[in-house]
Amino acid sequence: MGDGALTIDWRLTDGHGYVLNRHRRHAAACRLNLQYYLWKDALTFDIHPAIYASLSPTAIIADVAAGSGIWLTSVSRDLPDAQLEGLDYDLNQTPPRDWLPKNVRMRHWNVFDEVPADLVGKYDYIHTRLLLLVVQAQDPRPIIRNLRRLLKPGGYLQWDELDTVHMSIKKVEAGLPTPALEQLRDWSWAEGRHDWTVRLADFLAEEGFEETATDFVGDGLELARAFNEQHLLTAEEFAEGLMKLGESEAAAKYFGIVEEAYTESLAGAALCVPRVVCRARKPR
């Protein structure tokens, strides 16, 4: 990297929990909803077909780190008789209770907290997505243990994540210069800080799950630009989080790189970050 390289140290965020959604919360909610629709288009499902086929129409389902609740709203259309619950430490992005589908309820719970007694062994299926910035010290096992406690014996878990190991820059012309997008890619990789996502099945097996399997889903060219813009939104939100933490110099550098990356995208380039869909089952 050159003199203008993005060299923000990930340790700036250590100990501060989830660093997105710290200032312009309406924009954060918009990003979450856009992100959901892009993922749905790329995956073509909410619940993995291998799990969906085994679920009862009256299953009890939880979405952990439910965000705006939009995944639950979609699932409620396919499973109107299921009991759907969203669990999150911050419910400010969710609609008022009276605006939610009749079979959807939201509940405050931090994924690192002790599992409440009334939730232990409650759910037939648990979904969670994008805990990349929540997992601490590259170790998802504390979260996995809590998710396992939430599940009934024989219950299913689906964890959707980003695959930062296989990120790439797609270009309309191979020789197109994209230094800013490359810096965002390299910083997102963070010297392997997030490599745990491609090994989720191994972590789940270590914690006693069975029938573990992983699907890797890349970006089609028709969605590459849309995903690129969403990644830039996330990057801006992260920079705002740095500002909130008092890291103004790092934030200014990050904002600058995002602007340069957008200019590069106008010439026909996109940052592509594949997705990981890992599923597993709790033993009976």
N, C-alpha and C positions, 0 to 999 in steps of 0.2 A: 504493500500500500504506500501511497505517496504521502506528502506532508499534510494533505487534507483528509487523511484516512480517518475513518470512524473507529476510535480506540476506547470507547466508553467501557469502563470496567463493570462487569455484572455485579461485583461486590457492592456497588453503590446502592443496590436495591435489597441487599441481604437484611433480613430482620424486619422488613417493612410490609411483608405479606403481599397481597395482590396489589400491583402498582397501577393497574388501569382503573378507569372510572373514578378519578379523584377530583375532577373539576367540572367539566361540562358534561353532566350526567345524561342530559338529553341526547348529546352526540354519542355517548357510549352506548346508550340503549339502541340508537339507530344502527350503530356498527354491529351490535349483537344480532339484531333482526336481519340485516343484510347478510351477515355471516351465516345465519341459519339457512336462508334461502339458497345461498351459493352451495353450501354443504349438501342440502337436499337435492339440488340439481346434479351435483357431482356423484353422490352416493346412490341416488334414486330410491332411498328408503330412510325412514326414521329408526325403526326397529329392524335389526338385521334379519333377513328372511329365514335364516336357520333357527333363530330364536322365535320369531313371530309365529312360525308354524306350530310351535309347541305351547304357545300361550293360550290360556283360557280366555274367552271373551269377557269374563268377569275378574280377570287378574288384578292384583294390587301392584301398582307400578310407581316407582320413584324416579324422578329426575334430580340428581344431586348436582349442586352448583347450577341451578335452574335458570339463573339470569333473568331475562324478561318473561320467561314462561312460554315462549313461542313454540318450543318443541312439544310441550305438553298440549298446547292448543291444537297442533296438527295431529298428534296421536289420538286426541279425544274424538276426532272425526272418524278414525278407523276403528276405535274401540269405545263406543259410546257407553257401554255397560261396565267398563273397567273403572277401578278406583285409582285416580291419578293424583300424585302428590309431588309438589316441587319443594325441594329443600335448598336453602341458600342462607348465607350469613347476612345478606343484604337484599331485602325485598322491595326496595324503592323503585326498581325498574319494572315491576310486575303491574298488571292492570288491577283496578279495584276488585275486590272479591266478587261483587255483583256482576262484573263484566266478564268473568272467567266462565268457561264452559261448566255446566252443572256438575260434572264429575271430576273437576279439577280443584284442588286446594293447595295453598302455599303455606309453608311453615319455616320459621327461622331455625337454622341449624348450621353451624360451622363444621366442615368436614374433619377438622382436627379435634373437635370436642368429643367428649364421651357420648356414646350413643344413648339417647334417652331410653329408659326401660320399656316404654310402650312401642318403640320402634324396633327393638331387637327381634330378629326373625320374622319381620312383618311382610316383606315384599317378595313377590314372585319373580320380579325382574327389576333391575336397576340400570339406569342409563346415566352416564356422565360424559362430559365433553370439555376439552380444552382446559385442563388443569396445569398446563405447561408452566405458567408463571406462579403456580400455587405450590407445586411439589418442591420440597426443600432438600438441599444437599444431594440432588440427583437420586433420591430414594423415595419411590412412591409407596413403599410398603406400609407406613403408618396409615395412609389413606385406604389402601387395599384392605387392611385389617378392619377398619371401620365399615367399609362397604360390605365386607363378608358378614359382619355382625347384623347388618340390616336385612340380609337375605334369609328367606326360608331355606331349610335343607332342600336341595334340588333346584334352588332358584338360579336365575341367569344374571350375569353381569355383562354389559357392553360399555366399553370405554373407548371413546373416539379422541384421537390426538393428531398433532402435526408431526410430520417426519422431517426433522431438520437435518438429518443425515444425508438425504437425497435431494436437497434443494437444488434448483438450477435456474439459470436465466435463459428464457426462450426469446429468440430474436427472429425478425423477418429476414435478416441478412446476417450471416455468420460473423462478418467483420465489423458489425455495428458496435461502437464503443459504449460500454455501460459501467463505468467505474463506480457510480453511486449505487446502482442496484447490486453490484458485486459486494460493495462494502456492507450494505444491509444484509445480504445473504451471509457474509462471513461473520458479522456481528450476531445475527440470529443464531448461527451455529454455536457461537460462544465457546469455541475450543472444546466442543463435546459436552457442554453443560447439560444439553437436552437430549443426549443420545439414548437416555433410558426409555424414550417413547417406543423405539423399535424393538425393545426387549420386554415390553409389557407382559407378553405371554409367559416369559420366564419368571418374572416377579410374581405373577398370579399363581403359577404352579408351585413356587416356593412357599406361598401362603396357603396352600392346600386346595386350590381350585383344580377342577378337572375339565376335560374337553376344551382346553384352551386352543384358540386359533386366531390368526391375524390376517386381515386383508389390507393390502397396500393399494391406495387409490390415488392416481396422479391427476394432473390437470389436462383436460382436453384443450386444444387450441381455441375452441369457441368460448371457453370460460377463462382463459389465461389472463386476459386484460381485466376482466371483472374482479378476479381474485387478486390481481396485482393492486388494484385500487383499494380493495379491502385491507390488504397487508399494509398499504401506506397509511390508511386510517388508523390501524392498530399502532403503527410506529409513531404517528403523531400523538396518539393517546398516551403512549409510553413516555414520550418527551414531556408531555404535560405533567405526567406523574413525577418525572425527574425535577421539573420546576417546583412542584409542590413539596418535594423533599429538600429543596434548597440547592439542588445541583444545577444552577442556572447555566454554567459554562457548558456542561455536558449536554444539557437540554438544547441550548442554542446550536451546538454542533449537530445534534441529531435532527433538529428541524431543518437545518440547511441541507443535510444529506437527503432528507425526504423530498424536499423541493427539487433538488437535482435529479433524483430518481424519477420523479413524475415527468420531468422534461425528457428524460431518456425514454420513458414509456410512450410518449407521443411520437417518437421516431420509429416505434415498432419493437418494443422489448417488454418483458414482464418477469417479475420474480415469481417463481412457481415453487410452492411448498406442498408436497404430497401429504395425503392423509393416512392415518393408521386407524383401523377399526379392529379392536381386540375384543374377543368374547370368551366367556368361560362360564363354568357351572359350579356351584357349591355342592359338595357331596351330600347325598341324602343321609 
